């Protein structure tokens, strides 16, 4: 799997692609960050799609991530969406208790 988890503990500085074991998650991740555009550019430069190390790539940057794939190393996309009203209601209640958020206002 590829997401931002694989770059924990300084693995964003690795020169080559590798699998990183995350014991507390009982999972294995590729040492790339596919959540941020800079990390996606690094994944492309290191040849993530050609490596075959990741079966799943998690990102919200659909256009940027599409650039790492080629006709011979294709990707398949699927999406999950929450209903927009449910998202707003959830955010409303979350921000009432999330004191760590910059937008927190107890009033």
N, C-alpha and C positions, 0 to 999 in steps of 0.2 A: 504494500500500500504506500502511496505517496501523499503526504499532506505537510503541515508544518511541524509535526511531532518528530520527524526524522532528523531535524537539525538541532535537537537538544544537545547539551553538553559540548558545544563547539563543533558539531559535525557539519555546520554550514561552511566550515573552512576546509573540509576534506577536498583533496584534489581529484579524487575518482569516486565513482558511484559505488555504494556498498549498502548492505543490509545492516540496520541498527536494531538490536534487540532492546525492547522496552519492557523490562520484567514486571513493573507495576501494572502495565496494561495487558500483559501476556500477549504481546503482539510484536510483529516485525515491520519495520518501516524502511523505506529507501531514504538515504541521507540528503534529501532535497526538500525545499519549502515550496509547495505549489499553491500556497494561500496568498502569497504576495508576488507582484509582478517581477521584482528583482530575483526572487527565488525561481520563478518560472523561466526567466532568461538563463539562469545558471543550469537548471534542469535540461534546457534545450542544448546549451553548450556542452554539457557532459554526456548527452545522448541518452536521455531517460527512455524515450520510446523505443529506440533501437536495442537498449540493454535487455529488455524483457523482464526487468526486476520487479516492476509494479503491475499488478493485475487491476488495481483501482487507483485512480488519481482523483483526489478531492480538491475542488477549487470553486470559487465563485467567479473567476476570471475566464469565462468561456472563450472569448476571442484570443486572449493571450495563450491559453493552454493549447488551443488548436494548432498553433504554430510549431509545437514540438513533434506533431505527428506527420507522417509522410504516407504516400500511397502504399508503400510496402510495410509500414508500421502504423496501421490505422487505429483510431480510437473510436469507441462507441459511447455516446452520451445518454445519460438519463438524469432526470431532474425530480426533485421533491419540493413541493410548494405548500405552504400553509395558507389558509384562507386569510386575506388581508385584514378583515375585521378581527379575527381571532388573534392575529399578530399584534394589532394595536392594543387590544384589551390586555394581552399578556404583558406587553411593554409597559403599559400604564401601571399595572400592579407591581411589576418588577422594579420600576423606578421609584416607587414609594418606599421600598425597603433596601434598595441597593446603595448604601451609604458610601461605597467605594467608587461609585460612578461620578464623573465630573458634573453631570447634570442633576445630581441629587439635590432636592430642595424640600425640607420637611414641612413646608407650609402648604 
